[in-house]
Amino acid sequence: MNDDLHAPLANGFEPHSEKPKLRGVLHQWAALVAFVAGVALVCITAEIRRSVAAAVYSLSLLTLFTVSATYHRINWGPKARLRMRRLDHAAIFVLIAGTYTPIALIALGPGDGTRLCTLAWACAAVGIVKSIFWSGSPKWVTAAVAVVAGWCIVPFLSAVGRALDLTQLFLIFGGGAFYTLGALAYASKRPNPVVGVFGYHEVFHACTVVAAAMHFTAVATIVRGA
């Protein structure tokens, strides 16, 4: 989740650049909310299976926002900045798989649920490997891999439609739409509302916060059995 000003040089280091004033602020606050909400989500689940699924999801959400905020709010040196960039991108795929875990294992159950969970974590593994070993890839590559992984639910639409109610479906697919819009903003560098303060990257982060809120609401109803 970084812009071209932080693209690595040929020697593997990254140049220093001035960040927009609000870079990472949204995710900094989102990390705090994710921690509190995640603890509450795990505590309100009665069954161990639901608690584990809720914990996996909550930890993945907290990881994404914490790593992103840490990466973007601190002025790292070249080597550390490159390492943080890798972690930042890898955390995206951890969240994708973490989000699908309760949907697959609780809402869908054995069979389709196991297959969806396996596919989600397999896609995440590919994304994590890409993030670590090809951290300097073009923006569109990162965005494309994330979008493909994020929509790995498509082959299971029929099963998902039977397992979830209309509100849950709206929240899940609406959240997916916001994640996709964020990826498009990241890849195209548009819109760029207030240069130096709130740019296209902040639009990307704003989309992820909205999407995460929608998905959290859906997951909460699933793990509670509502």
CYANA upper distance limits for C-alpha pairs under 8 A (distance plus 0.5 A):
  1 MET  CA     68 SER  CA      7.72
  1 MET  CA     85 ARG  CA      7.88
  1 MET  CA     88 ASP  CA      6.88
  1 MET  CA     89 HIS  CA      6.72
  1 MET  CA    186 TYR  CA      8.40
  1 MET  CA    201 HIS  CA      8.10
  2 ASN  CA      6 HIS  CA      6.81
  2 ASN  CA      7 ALA  CA      8.31
  2 ASN  CA     72 HIS  CA      8.33
  2 ASN  CA     85 ARG  CA      7.85
  2 ASN  CA    201 HIS  CA      7.73
  3 ASP  CA      7 ALA  CA      7.39
  3 ASP  CA    186 TYR  CA      8.39
  3 ASP  CA    201 HIS  CA      7.41
  5 LEU  CA     15 PRO  CA      7.93
  5 LEU  CA     16 HIS  CA      8.35
  5 LEU  CA     17 SER  CA      6.61
  6 HIS  CA     14 GLU  CA      6.31
  6 HIS  CA     15 PRO  CA      6.84
  6 HIS  CA     16 HIS  CA      7.69
  6 HIS  CA     17 SER  CA      7.57
  7 ALA  CA     14 GLU  CA      6.53
  7 ALA  CA     15 PRO  CA      8.10
  7 ALA  CA    136 GLY  CA      6.93
  8 PRO  CA     12 GLY  CA      6.07
  8 PRO  CA     13 PHE  CA      5.73
  8 PRO  CA     14 GLU  CA      4.76
  8 PRO  CA     15 PRO  CA      7.62
  8 PRO  CA     82 LEU  CA      7.59
  8 PRO  CA    136 GLY  CA      6.45
  9 LEU  CA     13 PHE  CA      5.86
  9 LEU  CA     14 GLU  CA      6.06
  9 LEU  CA     15 PRO  CA      7.73
 12 GLY  CA     79 LYS  CA      8.43
 12 GLY  CA     82 LEU  CA      7.96
 13 PHE  CA     78 PRO  CA      5.55
 13 PHE  CA     79 LYS  CA      6.26
 13 PHE  CA     81 ARG  CA      8.37
 13 PHE  CA     82 LEU  CA      6.85
 14 GLU  CA     78 PRO  CA      5.46
 14 GLU  CA     79 LYS  CA      7.88
 14 GLU  CA     81 ARG  CA      7.31
 14 GLU  CA     82 LEU  CA      6.97
 15 PRO  CA     78 PRO  CA      7.04
 16 HIS  CA     77 GLY  CA      8.27
 16 HIS  CA     78 PRO  CA      7.87
 19 LYS  CA     23 ARG  CA      6.88
 19 LYS  CA    196 GLY  CA      7.44
 20 PRO  CA    195 VAL  CA      7.63
 20 PRO  CA    196 GLY  CA      4.71
 20 PRO  CA    197 VAL  CA      4.97
 20 PRO  CA    198 PHE  CA      6.76
 20 PRO  CA    199 GLY  CA      7.51
 21 LYS  CA    196 GLY  CA      6.81
 21 LYS  CA    197 VAL  CA      5.15
 21 LYS  CA    198 PHE  CA      7.64
 22 LEU  CA     26 LEU  CA      8.11
 22 LEU  CA    197 VAL  CA      6.13
 22 LEU  CA    198 PHE  CA      6.41
 22 LEU  CA    202 GLU  CA      7.79
 23 ARG  CA     72 HIS  CA      6.53
 23 ARG  CA     73 ARG  CA      7.05
 23 ARG  CA    197 VAL  CA      8.18
 23 ARG  CA    198 PHE  CA      7.83
 23 ARG  CA    201 HIS  CA      8.19
 23 ARG  CA    202 GLU  CA      6.86
 24 GLY  CA     28 GLN  CA      6.54
 24 GLY  CA     68 SER  CA      7.29
 24 GLY  CA     69 ALA  CA      5.35
 24 GLY  CA     70 THR  CA      8.29
 24 GLY  CA     71 TYR  CA      8.34
 24 GLY  CA     72 HIS  CA      5.41
 24 GLY  CA     73 ARG  CA      5.89
 24 GLY  CA    202 GLU  CA      8.14
 24 GLY  CA    205 HIS  CA      8.34
 25 VAL  CA     29 TRP  CA      6.97
 25 VAL  CA     69 ALA  CA      7.36
 25 VAL  CA     73 ARG  CA      7.70
 26 LEU  CA     30 ALA  CA      6.56
 26 LEU  CA     69 ALA  CA      8.47
 26 LEU  CA    202 GLU  CA      8.41
 26 LEU  CA    205 HIS  CA      7.34
 26 LEU  CA    206 ALA  CA      7.38
 26 LEU  CA    209 VAL  CA      8.12
 27 HIS  CA     31 ALA  CA      6.41
 27 HIS  CA     65 PHE  CA      5.62
 27 HIS  CA     66 THR  CA      7.68
 27 HIS  CA     68 SER  CA      7.06
 27 HIS  CA     69 ALA  CA      5.73
 27 HIS  CA    205 HIS  CA      7.51
 27 HIS  CA    209 VAL  CA      7.95
 28 GLN  CA     32 LEU  CA      7.39
 28 GLN  CA     65 PHE  CA      7.20
 28 GLN  CA     66 THR  CA      7.25
 28 GLN  CA     68 SER  CA      8.37
 28 GLN  CA     69 ALA  CA      5.30
 28 GLN  CA     70 THR  CA      8.20
 29 TRP  CA     33 VAL  CA      6.96
 30 ALA  CA     34 ALA  CA      6.41
 30 ALA  CA     65 PHE  CA      6.81
 30 ALA  CA    209 VAL  CA      7.50
 31 ALA  CA     35 PHE  CA      6.68
 31 ALA  CA     62 LEU  CA      6.16
 31 ALA  CA     65 PHE  CA      5.34
 31 ALA  CA     66 THR  CA      5.86
 31 ALA  CA     69 ALA  CA      8.24
 32 LEU  CA     36 VAL  CA      7.02
 33 VAL  CA     37 ALA  CA      6.43
 34 ALA  CA     38 GLY  CA      6.12
 34 ALA  CA     58 SER  CA      7.69
 34 ALA  CA     61 LEU  CA      7.13
 34 ALA  CA     62 LEU  CA      6.04
 34 ALA  CA     65 PHE  CA      8.43
 35 PHE  CA     39 VAL  CA      6.73
 35 PHE  CA     58 SER  CA      8.12
 35 PHE  CA     62 LEU  CA      6.56
 36 VAL  CA     40 ALA  CA      6.82
 37 ALA  CA     41 LEU  CA      6.54
 38 GLY  CA     42 VAL  CA      6.80
 38 GLY  CA     54 ALA  CA      8.24
 38 GLY  CA     55 ALA  CA      7.78
 38 GLY  CA     58 SER  CA      5.30
 38 GLY  CA     59 LEU  CA      7.96
 38 GLY  CA     62 LEU  CA      8.41
 39 VAL  CA     43 CYS  CA      6.68
 39 VAL  CA     58 SER  CA      8.20
 40 ALA  CA     44 ILE  CA      6.74
 41 LEU  CA     45 THR  CA      7.25
 41 LEU  CA     54 ALA  CA      7.13
 41 LEU  CA     58 SER  CA      8.39
 41 LEU  CA    220 ALA  CA      7.13
 42 VAL  CA     51 SER  CA      5.80
 42 VAL  CA     52 VAL  CA      8.34
 42 VAL  CA     54 ALA  CA      6.11
 42 VAL  CA     55 ALA  CA      6.43
 43 CYS  CA     51 SER  CA      8.11
 44 ILE  CA    224 ARG  CA      7.88
 45 THR  CA     50 ARG  CA      6.68
 45 THR  CA     51 SER  CA      5.98
 45 THR  CA     54 ALA  CA      8.50
 45 THR  CA    223 VAL  CA      7.11
 45 THR  CA    224 ARG  CA      6.41
 46 ALA  CA     50 ARG  CA      7.77
 46 ALA  CA     51 SER  CA      7.59
 46 ALA  CA    224 ARG  CA      8.44
 47 GLU  CA     51 SER  CA      6.62
 48 ILE  CA     52 VAL  CA      6.56
 49 ARG  CA     53 ALA  CA      6.81
 50 ARG  CA     54 ALA  CA      6.50
 50 ARG  CA    102 PRO  CA      7.92
 50 ARG  CA    106 ILE  CA      7.40
 50 ARG  CA    223 VAL  CA      6.00
 50 ARG  CA    224 ARG  CA      8.32
 51 SER  CA     55 ALA  CA      6.50
 51 SER  CA    223 VAL  CA      8.16
 52 VAL  CA     56 VAL  CA      6.68
 53 ALA  CA     57 TYR  CA      6.79
 53 ALA  CA    101 THR  CA      6.70
 53 ALA  CA    102 PRO  CA      5.41
 53 ALA  CA    105 LEU  CA      7.97
 53 ALA  CA    106 ILE  CA      8.31
 53 ALA  CA    223 VAL  CA      8.25
 54 ALA  CA     58 SER  CA      6.47
 54 ALA  CA    102 PRO  CA      6.92
 54 ALA  CA    219 VAL  CA      8.36
 54 ALA  CA    223 VAL  CA      7.20
 55 ALA  CA     59 LEU  CA      6.42
 56 VAL  CA     60 SER  CA      6.70
 56 VAL  CA     98 GLY  CA      6.34
 56 VAL  CA    101 THR  CA      7.85
 57 TYR  CA     61 LEU  CA      6.75
 57 TYR  CA     95 LEU  CA      7.78
 57 TYR  CA     98 GLY  CA      5.00
 57 TYR  CA     99 THR  CA      5.82
 57 TYR  CA    100 TYR  CA      8.47
 57 TYR  CA    101 THR  CA      7.31
 57 TYR  CA    102 PRO  CA      7.53
 58 SER  CA     62 LEU  CA      6.63
 58 SER  CA     98 GLY  CA      8.32
 59 LEU  CA     63 THR  CA      6.43
 59 LEU  CA     98 GLY  CA      8.45
 60 SER  CA     64 LEU  CA      6.74
 60 SER  CA     91 ALA  CA      8.09
 60 SER  CA     94 VAL  CA      6.34
 60 SER  CA     95 LEU  CA      5.23
 60 SER  CA     98 GLY  CA      5.95
 60 SER  CA     99 THR  CA      8.13
 61 LEU  CA     65 PHE  CA      6.98
 61 LEU  CA     95 LEU  CA      6.15
 61 LEU  CA     98 GLY  CA      8.09
 61 LEU  CA     99 THR  CA      8.48
 61 LEU  CA    212 ALA  CA      8.37
 62 LEU  CA     66 THR  CA      6.36
 63 THR  CA     67 VAL  CA      6.34
 63 THR  CA     91 ALA  CA      7.01
 63 THR  CA     95 LEU  CA      8.27
 64 LEU  CA     68 SER  CA      6.53
 64 LEU  CA     88 ASP  CA      7.72
 64 LEU  CA     91 ALA  CA      5.48
 64 LEU  CA     92 ILE  CA      6.66
 64 LEU  CA     94 VAL  CA      8.13
 64 LEU  CA     95 LEU  CA      6.93
 65 PHE  CA     69 ALA  CA      6.43
 66 THR  CA     70 THR  CA      6.50
 67 VAL  CA     71 TYR  CA      6.49
 67 VAL  CA     84 MET  CA      8.26
 67 VAL  CA     87 LEU  CA      7.50
 67 VAL  CA     88 ASP  CA      6.23
 67 VAL  CA     91 ALA  CA      7.77
 68 SER  CA     72 HIS  CA      6.54
 68 SER  CA     88 ASP  CA      5.98
 69 ALA  CA     73 ARG  CA      6.18
 70 THR  CA     74 ILE  CA      6.68
 71 TYR  CA     76 TRP  CA      8.32
 71 TYR  CA     81 ARG  CA      7.88
 71 TYR  CA     84 MET  CA      6.20
 71 TYR  CA     85 ARG  CA      7.48
 71 TYR  CA     88 ASP  CA      7.48
 75 ASN  CA     81 ARG  CA      8.48
 76 TRP  CA     80 ALA  CA      6.28
 76 TRP  CA     81 ARG  CA      5.56
 77 GLY  CA     81 ARG  CA      6.25
 78 PRO  CA     82 LEU  CA      6.84
 79 LYS  CA     83 ARG  CA      6.95
 80 ALA  CA     84 MET  CA      6.58
 81 ARG  CA     85 ARG  CA      6.57
 82 LEU  CA     86 ARG  CA      6.94
 82 LEU  CA    135 SER  CA      8.46
 83 ARG  CA     87 LEU  CA      6.95
 84 MET  CA     88 ASP  CA      6.41
 85 ARG  CA     89 HIS  CA      6.72
 85 ARG  CA    135 SER  CA      7.70
 86 ARG  CA     90 ALA  CA      6.58
 86 ARG  CA    131 SER  CA      5.85
 86 ARG  CA    132 ILE  CA      5.68
 86 ARG  CA    135 SER  CA      6.32
 87 LEU  CA     91 ALA  CA      6.51
 87 LEU  CA    131 SER  CA      8.05
 87 LEU  CA    132 ILE  CA      7.96
 88 ASP  CA     92 ILE  CA      7.47
 89 HIS  CA     93 PHE  CA      7.89
 89 HIS  CA    128 ILE  CA      7.95
 89 HIS  CA    131 SER  CA      6.12
 89 HIS  CA    135 SER  CA      8.46
 90 ALA  CA     94 VAL  CA      7.07
 90 ALA  CA    127 GLY  CA      7.17
 90 ALA  CA    128 ILE  CA      5.07
 90 ALA  CA    129 VAL  CA      8.33
 90 ALA  CA    131 SER  CA      5.91
 90 ALA  CA    132 ILE  CA      7.65
 91 ALA  CA     95 LEU  CA      6.74
 91 ALA  CA    128 ILE  CA      8.23
 92 ILE  CA     96 ILE  CA      6.93
 92 ILE  CA    146 ALA  CA      7.93
 93 PHE  CA     97 ALA  CA      6.85
 93 PHE  CA    123 CYS  CA      8.28
 93 PHE  CA    124 ALA  CA      5.18
 93 PHE  CA    125 ALA  CA      8.07
 93 PHE  CA    127 GLY  CA      6.43
 93 PHE  CA    128 ILE  CA      6.86
 93 PHE  CA    146 ALA  CA      7.40
 93 PHE  CA    149 ALA  CA      8.11
 94 VAL  CA     98 GLY  CA      6.42
 94 VAL  CA    121 TRP  CA      8.49
 94 VAL  CA    124 ALA  CA      6.61
 94 VAL  CA    128 ILE  CA      8.29
 95 LEU  CA     99 THR  CA      6.37
 96 ILE  CA    100 TYR  CA      7.03
 96 ILE  CA    120 ALA  CA      7.74
 96 ILE  CA    124 ALA  CA      7.49
 96 ILE  CA    149 ALA  CA      7.66
 96 ILE  CA    150 GLY  CA      6.37
 97 ALA  CA    101 THR  CA      6.75
 97 ALA  CA    117 CYS  CA      7.82
 97 ALA  CA    120 ALA  CA      5.47
 97 ALA  CA    121 TRP  CA      5.64
 97 ALA  CA    123 CYS  CA      8.39
 97 ALA  CA    124 ALA  CA      6.54
 98 GLY  CA    102 PRO  CA      8.20
 99 THR  CA    103 ILE  CA      7.68
 99 THR  CA    215 HIS  CA      8.02
 99 THR  CA    219 VAL  CA      8.30
100 TYR  CA    104 ALA  CA      6.33
100 TYR  CA    116 LEU  CA      8.16
100 TYR  CA    117 CYS  CA      6.88
100 TYR  CA    120 ALA  CA      7.23
101 THR  CA    105 LEU  CA      6.44
101 THR  CA    117 CYS  CA      6.18
102 PRO  CA    106 ILE  CA      5.85
102 PRO  CA    107 ALA  CA      7.56
102 PRO  CA    219 VAL  CA      7.29
102 PRO  CA    222 ILE  CA      7.93
102 PRO  CA    223 VAL  CA      7.43
103 ILE  CA    107 ALA  CA      5.61
103 ILE  CA    108 LEU  CA      7.16
103 ILE  CA    113 GLY  CA      8.17
103 ILE  CA    219 VAL  CA      7.38
103 ILE  CA    222 ILE  CA      7.57
104 ALA  CA    108 LEU  CA      5.55
104 ALA  CA    109 GLY  CA      6.75
104 ALA  CA    112 ASP  CA      7.96
104 ALA  CA    113 GLY  CA      4.57
104 ALA  CA    114 THR  CA      7.04
104 ALA  CA    116 LEU  CA      6.48
104 ALA  CA    117 CYS  CA      6.13
105 LEU  CA    109 GLY  CA      5.25
105 LEU  CA    110 PRO  CA      7.52
105 LEU  CA    113 GLY  CA      5.72
105 LEU  CA    114 THR  CA      6.99
105 LEU  CA    117 CYS  CA      7.64
106 ILE  CA    113 GLY  CA      8.19
106 ILE  CA    222 ILE  CA      7.57
106 ILE  CA    223 VAL  CA      7.41
107 ALA  CA    113 GLY  CA      8.04
107 ALA  CA    160 VAL  CA      8.38
107 ALA  CA    163 ALA  CA      6.43
107 ALA  CA    164 LEU  CA      7.51
107 ALA  CA    222 ILE  CA      6.95
108 LEU  CA    112 ASP  CA      6.78
108 LEU  CA    113 GLY  CA      5.08
108 LEU  CA    159 ALA  CA      7.58
108 LEU  CA    160 VAL  CA      7.39
108 LEU  CA    163 ALA  CA      6.67
109 GLY  CA    113 GLY  CA      5.26
109 GLY  CA    114 THR  CA      7.38
110 PRO  CA    114 THR  CA      5.98
111 GLY  CA    115 ARG  CA      6.79
112 ASP  CA    116 LEU  CA      6.51
112 ASP  CA    156 PHE  CA      7.65
112 ASP  CA    159 ALA  CA      7.66
113 GLY  CA    117 CYS  CA      6.58
114 THR  CA    118 THR  CA      6.57
115 ARG  CA    119 LEU  CA      6.58
116 LEU  CA    120 ALA  CA      6.51
116 LEU  CA    152 CYS  CA      8.19
116 LEU  CA    153 ILE  CA      7.31
116 LEU  CA    156 PHE  CA      7.81
117 CYS  CA    121 TRP  CA      6.75
118 THR  CA    122 ALA  CA      6.54
119 LEU  CA    123 CYS  CA      6.60
119 LEU  CA    152 CYS  CA      7.65
120 ALA  CA    124 ALA  CA      6.64
120 ALA  CA    149 ALA  CA      7.32
120 ALA  CA    152 CYS  CA      6.97
121 TRP  CA    125 ALA  CA      6.54
122 ALA  CA    126 VAL  CA      6.94
123 CYS  CA    127 GLY  CA      6.77
123 CYS  CA    149 ALA  CA      5.92
124 ALA  CA    128 ILE  CA      6.52
124 ALA  CA    149 ALA  CA      7.29
125 ALA  CA    129 VAL  CA      6.64
126 VAL  CA    130 LYS  CA      6.66
127 GLY  CA    131 SER  CA      6.56
127 GLY  CA    145 VAL  CA      7.14
127 GLY  CA    146 ALA  CA      7.69
127 GLY  CA    149 ALA  CA      8.43
128 ILE  CA    132 ILE  CA      6.73
129 VAL  CA    133 PHE  CA      6.51
129 VAL  CA    134 TRP  CA      8.37
130 LYS  CA    134 TRP  CA      5.69
130 LYS  CA    135 SER  CA      7.46
131 SER  CA    135 SER  CA      5.47
137 SER  CA    141 VAL  CA      6.84
137 SER  CA    142 THR  CA      7.39
138 PRO  CA    142 THR  CA      7.35
139 LYS  CA    143 ALA  CA      6.67
139 LYS  CA    186 TYR  CA      7.59
139 LYS  CA    187 ALA  CA      5.57
140 TRP  CA    144 ALA  CA      6.32
140 TRP  CA    187 ALA  CA      5.48
140 TRP  CA    188 SER  CA      8.38
141 VAL  CA    145 VAL  CA      6.62
142 THR  CA    146 ALA  CA      6.70
143 ALA  CA    147 VAL  CA      6.60
143 ALA  CA    183 ALA  CA      5.74
143 ALA  CA    184 LEU  CA      7.65
143 ALA  CA    186 TYR  CA      7.82
143 ALA  CA    187 ALA  CA      6.72
144 ALA  CA    148 VAL  CA      6.64
144 ALA  CA    183 ALA  CA      8.46
145 VAL  CA    149 ALA  CA      6.64
146 ALA  CA    150 GLY  CA      6.37
146 ALA  CA    183 ALA  CA      8.39
147 VAL  CA    151 TRP  CA      6.69
147 VAL  CA    179 TYR  CA      8.45
147 VAL  CA    180 THR  CA      6.75
147 VAL  CA    183 ALA  CA      7.83
148 VAL  CA    152 CYS  CA      6.89
150 GLY  CA    176 GLY  CA      7.67
151 TRP  CA    176 GLY  CA      7.99
153 ILE  CA    157 LEU  CA      7.05
156 PHE  CA    160 VAL  CA      6.61
157 LEU  CA    161 GLY  CA      6.41
158 SER  CA    162 ARG  CA      6.97
159 ALA  CA    163 ALA  CA      6.74
160 VAL  CA    164 LEU  CA      6.50
161 GLY  CA    165 ASP  CA      8.00
161 GLY  CA    169 LEU  CA      7.91
164 LEU  CA    168 GLN  CA      6.43
164 LEU  CA    169 LEU  CA      6.77
165 ASP  CA    169 LEU  CA      6.72
166 LEU  CA    170 PHE  CA      6.55
167 THR  CA    171 LEU  CA      6.71
167 THR  CA    218 ALA  CA      8.41
168 GLN  CA    172 ILE  CA      6.60
168 GLN  CA    218 ALA  CA      5.67
168 GLN  CA    221 THR  CA      8.24
169 LEU  CA    173 PHE  CA      6.49
169 LEU  CA    174 GLY  CA      8.47
170 PHE  CA    174 GLY  CA      5.98
171 LEU  CA    175 GLY  CA      6.32
171 LEU  CA    214 MET  CA      5.65
171 LEU  CA    215 HIS  CA      6.54
171 LEU  CA    217 THR  CA      7.83
171 LEU  CA    218 ALA  CA      6.33
172 ILE  CA    176 GLY  CA      6.73
172 ILE  CA    214 MET  CA      7.27
172 ILE  CA    215 HIS  CA      6.02
172 ILE  CA    218 ALA  CA      6.93
173 PHE  CA    177 ALA  CA      6.63
174 GLY  CA    178 PHE  CA      6.91
174 GLY  CA    211 ALA  CA      7.77
174 GLY  CA    214 MET  CA      7.76
175 GLY  CA    179 TYR  CA      6.76
175 GLY  CA    210 VAL  CA      7.65
175 GLY  CA    211 ALA  CA      4.48
175 GLY  CA    212 ALA  CA      7.17
175 GLY  CA    213 ALA  CA      8.33
175 GLY  CA    214 MET  CA      5.89
175 GLY  CA    215 HIS  CA      6.34
176 GLY  CA    180 THR  CA      6.65
176 GLY  CA    211 ALA  CA      7.09
177 ALA  CA    181 LEU  CA      6.66
177 ALA  CA    211 ALA  CA      8.21
178 PHE  CA    182 GLY  CA      6.62
178 PHE  CA    207 CYS  CA      5.91
178 PHE  CA    208 THR  CA      7.26
178 PHE  CA    210 VAL  CA      7.44
178 PHE  CA    211 ALA  CA      5.77
179 TYR  CA    183 ALA  CA      6.74
179 TYR  CA    207 CYS  CA      6.57
179 TYR  CA    208 THR  CA      6.03
179 TYR  CA    211 ALA  CA      6.32
180 THR  CA    184 LEU  CA      6.74
181 LEU  CA    185 ALA  CA      6.74
181 LEU  CA    204 PHE  CA      8.17
181 LEU  CA    207 CYS  CA      7.43
182 GLY  CA    186 TYR  CA      6.65
182 GLY  CA    203 VAL  CA      7.34
182 GLY  CA    204 PHE  CA      4.69
182 GLY  CA    205 HIS  CA      7.55
182 GLY  CA    206 ALA  CA      8.26
182 GLY  CA    207 CYS  CA      5.62
182 GLY  CA    208 THR  CA      6.99
183 ALA  CA    187 ALA  CA      6.58
183 ALA  CA    204 PHE  CA      7.11
184 LEU  CA    188 SER  CA      6.40
184 LEU  CA    189 LYS  CA      8.45
185 ALA  CA    189 LYS  CA      5.86
185 ALA  CA    190 ARG  CA      5.57
185 ALA  CA    191 PRO  CA      7.00
185 ALA  CA    200 TYR  CA      6.65
185 ALA  CA    201 HIS  CA      7.80
185 ALA  CA    203 VAL  CA      7.44
185 ALA  CA    204 PHE  CA      6.32
186 TYR  CA    190 ARG  CA      7.79
186 TYR  CA    200 TYR  CA      7.12
186 TYR  CA    201 HIS  CA      6.48
186 TYR  CA    204 PHE  CA      6.33
189 LYS  CA    200 TYR  CA      5.90
189 LYS  CA    201 HIS  CA      7.77
190 ARG  CA    200 TYR  CA      5.87
191 PRO  CA    199 GLY  CA      7.90
191 PRO  CA    200 TYR  CA      5.80
191 PRO  CA    203 VAL  CA      7.88
192 ASN  CA    198 PHE  CA      7.87
192 ASN  CA    199 GLY  CA      4.94
192 ASN  CA    200 TYR  CA      4.75
192 ASN  CA    201 HIS  CA      8.36
192 ASN  CA    203 VAL  CA      8.21
193 PRO  CA    198 PHE  CA      6.78
193 PRO  CA    199 GLY  CA      5.98
193 PRO  CA    200 TYR  CA      7.38
194 VAL  CA    198 PHE  CA      5.42
194 VAL  CA    199 GLY  CA      5.97
195 VAL  CA    199 GLY  CA      5.82
198 PHE  CA    202 GLU  CA      6.04
198 PHE  CA    203 VAL  CA      7.95
199 GLY  CA    203 VAL  CA      7.02
200 TYR  CA    204 PHE  CA      6.79
201 HIS  CA    205 HIS  CA      6.80
202 GLU  CA    206 ALA  CA      6.52
203 VAL  CA    207 CYS  CA      6.72
204 PHE  CA    208 THR  CA      6.93
205 HIS  CA    209 VAL  CA      6.84
206 ALA  CA    210 VAL  CA      6.89
207 CYS  CA    211 ALA  CA      6.56
208 THR  CA    212 ALA  CA      6.39
209 VAL  CA    213 ALA  CA      6.67
210 VAL  CA    214 MET  CA      6.87
211 ALA  CA    215 HIS  CA      6.71
212 ALA  CA    216 PHE  CA      6.41
213 ALA  CA    217 THR  CA      6.77
214 MET  CA    218 ALA  CA      6.91
215 HIS  CA    219 VAL  CA      6.53
216 PHE  CA    220 ALA  CA      6.47
217 THR  CA    221 THR  CA      7.01
218 ALA  CA    222 ILE  CA      6.87
219 VAL  CA    223 VAL  CA      6.61
220 ALA  CA    224 ARG  CA      6.61
221 THR  CA    225 GLY  CA      6.52
221 THR  CA    226 ALA  CA      5.41
222 ILE  CA    226 ALA  CA      6.61
